[in-house]
């Protein structure tokens, strides 16, 4: 019995991208606190809203950008990812701010726009954009088996 090879479903990718973003955010905030305040606890922080910000942002980035520019040179990709990240961060921050729910506030940072984005974090966003591209390429190269109930009950469970 043959099983069909399919791409990972979008709702799985959403959660993978959400976890990717939260992991980056936890690491970034922990390292930032260590460098700025010399706090050796390495306590990062995030918000439940980050699930939607990173998960949704990752999906949109994959379908609107990464699949179209993956073969471009690294400087152009870096610029596109940085612009996309700032637009997405600004828009999601603006929406969350309407409900007093925006978990970040950059008003104390240099080069900020309405406290919703800051150019101070550009190097981190560039790095995250390049890593996200690598994850998108990896996830889209994996073959997932669409196994039906009959296949589960049989001994043949391989993608062909």
N, C-alpha and C positions, 0 to 999 in steps of 0.2 A: 504494500500500500504506500503510495507516495503522499508526502505531506508538502504543503506549499511553503515556500520561503518568503517571508514578508519582512518589512521594516518594523522597527520597534514602534508601537502605537504612540500617538502624540501625547496621551495622558501619562504614559510612562516617562517620556522625555521631559514633560513638564516637571515631574517630581525630581528627576535627575538634575535638571538645570536649577531647580529651586535649592536642592541640597548643595550643588556646586557653589552657588552664590552665597549661601549661608556659611558654608565652610570657609570661603574666601573672606567673608566679612568677619567671622570670628577670628581668623588668623590675623587679618589686617588690624582689627581694633586691639587685639592683644599685643601685637608687636608695636603698634603706635603708642599704647599706654606705657609699654616698657621703655621705648626710646624717649618719650616726652616726660613721663613722670617717674621713670626708673622703677616701675612696679614689677617685681620679679614673679608675681602670681600668674602672669600671662592670661588674665581673665578677659576674654573677648565678649562682645555683646551683639545681639541682633534683635529682631522683632518678628512676630508671627506674620506681620505684613510683608516681610521680606520673601516669604514663600511665593506670594503673588507677584511681587516686583521682579524677583529673579526668575521664577518659573515662566511667567508670561513674557518677560523680556528675552529670555533664552529662546523660547519658541519663535517669537517674532523675528529675532535676530537670525535664527537659522533659516527661516523661510524667505525673509525679505532680503537678507544681506549675504550671509555666509555662502549659501549655495551658488550665488551669482558672482562673488568676487574671490573665491578660494584660490584661484590661479593668478590673481594680480600680484604685483610686487609688494613686499612687506611694508614699505613706507605708505603706499596708498591705502592698503588694508588697515594699517594702524590709524590713519586719519579717519577713515570711514567708521571704524569701530569706536573711536573716541567720540566722534560727533553723535553717533547713534546712542552711545551710553549716556552722554549729557542730555540729549533730547528726552530719552526714556526716563532718566532720573528726575529731570525737571518736571515732566508731565505727571509722572506718578506721585512725585512730591506735592505738586500743585493740587492734584485730586485728593490725596490724603489730608492735606492742609485744610481743605474745605470742611473736614470733619474733625479737625484738631487731632489727627491721628498720624501725622508725618513723624516717623521715628528719628529723622535726622534734622539738624539745624546747623547750617554752616555760617550763620551771621557773624560769628567771631573769627572766621577764617578769612585770609586774604583772598582777593579775586573771586568773591562769591557773587552769585546772582540771586537776589531775593532770599538768600539763605538756603536755597534748594540745591544748588550745585556750586562747586568750587574747583578752580583750576589747580589747586594745591594737590589734588589727588589724581591728576592726569597720568602720571607714570603707573600708578596702581591700576587704573582703568585700562590703560594700553595693555599691560601685562594680562589682565583678566580677559580682555578681548581676544588676544592671541591664544590663550589657553582654552577659551570657549570654542574657538574655531577648531582646535585640535580635538576637543570632545565631540563636536558635531560630526567631524569627519569620521571619528572612531565609531560613533553610534550608527552612522549611516552605512558603515562597511560591514556591520554585523548582520548575519542572517538569522532571523528568528523563525522558529517552526510554528506554523499554524496547525496545531494538532487537534483533530476532532475526537469525540468520545470513543469512536471505534478504534482509532489509533492508540489511544491511551490504554485500552484493554488488550491490545495486541502486543506482541514482542517487538514489533518494528516501530521504533520511535525516532528514527533519524531523519534529518532533512536531507534530501537528495538533490 
